[in-house]
Amino acid sequence: GTDGHKYINGVLDKLAQDVRAVEIAHARKKD
């Protein structure tokens, strides 16, 4: 169970970073 959670957390972290990067890029374009 724990290894699976670690893997999922790692994937979610990467996805979250990608989403933030996209949001930041859009915010900069608005300016």
C-alpha positions as a Markdown table, in Angstrom:
| # | Residue | x | y | z |
|---|---|---|---|---|
| 1 | Gly | 0.0 | 0.0 | 0.0 |
| 2 | Thr | 2.6 | 2.6 | 0.9 |
| 3 | Asp | 4.7 | 2.2 | -2.2 |
| 4 | Gly | 1.5 | 2.7 | -4.3 |
| 5 | His | 0.8 | 5.9 | -2.4 |
| 6 | Lys | 4.3 | 7.2 | -2.8 |
| 7 | Tyr | 4.0 | 6.6 | -6.6 |
| 8 | Ile | 0.6 | 8.3 | -6.8 |
| 9 | Asn | 1.8 | 11.2 | -4.7 |
| 10 | Gly | 4.9 | 11.6 | -7.0 |
| 11 | Val | 2.6 | 11.6 | -10.1 |
| 12 | Leu | 0.2 | 14.1 | -8.6 |
| 13 | Asp | 3.1 | 16.4 | -7.6 |
| 14 | Lys | 4.4 | 16.4 | -11.2 |
| 15 | Leu | 0.9 | 17.1 | -12.5 |
| 16 | Ala | 0.4 | 19.9 | -10.0 |
| 17 | Gln | 3.7 | 21.5 | -11.1 |
| 18 | Asp | 2.7 | 21.3 | -14.7 |
| 19 | Val | -0.7 | 22.9 | -14.0 |
| 20 | Arg | 1.0 | 25.7 | -12.0 |
| 21 | Ala | 3.4 | 26.3 | -14.8 |
| 22 | Val | 0.5 | 26.6 | -17.3 |
| 23 | Glu | -1.5 | 28.9 | -15.0 |
| 24 | Ile | 1.6 | 31.1 | -14.4 |
| 25 | Ala | 2.2 | 31.3 | -18.2 |
| 26 | His | -1.5 | 32.3 | -18.8 |
| 27 | Ala | -1.3 | 34.9 | -16.0 |
| 28 | Arg | 1.9 | 36.4 | -17.6 |
| 29 | Lys | 0.2 | 36.6 | -21.0 |
| 30 | Lys | -2.8 | 38.5 | -19.6 |
| 31 | Asp | -0.4 | 41.2 | -18.4 |
